[in-house]
């Protein structure tokens, strides 16, 4: 497992909320923009990758007890989304990479941590 802080550093992510949550362990990941799909398929401790920026993403991440949300493609959270994330303690991170590339890098990092491989 990797922590949010390790992932932020390795993937060069920008932290928009949840600065105090960088020690949170990330158990897996989920990529999707359809909220019902994310609610059905993601798990507690996942780091969710999406392009959605509205405040409903915070509600889903809170409901599913996600480790945080990565906004892919340089998307920035809407102001009300950021306010809600800060109130609810949900980390929002921004990646300038595509969702595909971000997910691949996250998968590789978490997989290598689970198997004890490096690099």
N, C-alpha and C positions, 0 to 999 in steps of 0.2 A: 504494500500500500504506500501511497505517496500522500504528503500533506498538501493542502492548498498552496502554502508558501513555496514548496518545492516545484509545484506545477506552474505557478505564476512565474517563477524564475526561469524554468526550463523552456516554457512556451512564450516567454516575453509578453505576458499579459499585463493589461492595465487594470488596477483595482479601482472600482468605482464605489463600492460599498463593502462592508464586512472586513475592514482592515484588521480587526481584532480576532478574526476567525482563521488566520493563516495556519494555525496548528491543527485544523480540522483534517481528519483522515478521509481520503477519497477512496471509495471501494470499487467504483466503476464509473461508467459514463453512459449517457444516452443522448442521441441526436434526433431532434424533431421539432417541427413547428406547429403541428396539430395538437392542441392542448389535450384533447381527449386521448390521443395516442400516447402522449407523455404520461398522463395519469394512469393509463392502463399498463404501460410497458416498463416504466422506469422504476428504480428501487431506491430505498433509503440509502443515503451515502453516495449516490450518483452525482456526478458533475454534469449538468444538463447543458448541451450546446444548442443554440437556437439563433434565429435572426429576428424573432419577435422582441419588441421593445416596450410593449404596453404593460400596465401594472398587473394584468392577470397572470403573467409569468411568475410573479412573486407569490401569488396565492397558490399556484400549482407547486412551486418549489417548497413552500412552507408545508402544504398538505402532505407531500411525499417525503418530507424531511431530507431534501437534497443537500449535498455539501455546498452547492452554489450553482450559479448560472454563468455560462460563458456566452457572450454575444459575439457571434462570428462576423467576419467581413467588415470589421471596423464599425459595426452598428453601435450606437450609443443609446443608453436607456432614456426614455422620456422622463421629464422632471418628476411627474407623479410616481413613476415606477421607482425611481431612485429614492424618493422620500419614503415610499412604502417598504422598500428593501431595507433601508436604514432602521425604520421602526421595528421591522420583524426580524432583523438580524440575518438577512439573507445576503451572502456575498454575490456581487455582480462584477464580473470580470469581462474585459473586452480584448478580443483577438483581432489583429489586422489580417489574419489568414482566413481562408475559406473554411466553412464548416467541415468539409471533407479533410482538408489538411490538418485542422485542429484536432478532429476526432482521431485521425491516424497517429498523430504525435502523442495524444493522451493515451490511446490504447497501447502504444509501444512502451510508454513510460510506466503505466500501471502493470502491464504484463511482465516487464523486466523486474519490477519491484516484487511481484508475487513469486516469480521463479528464482529470484536472486541473481539474475543476469545483470550485467551493466552494459551501457552503451548502445 
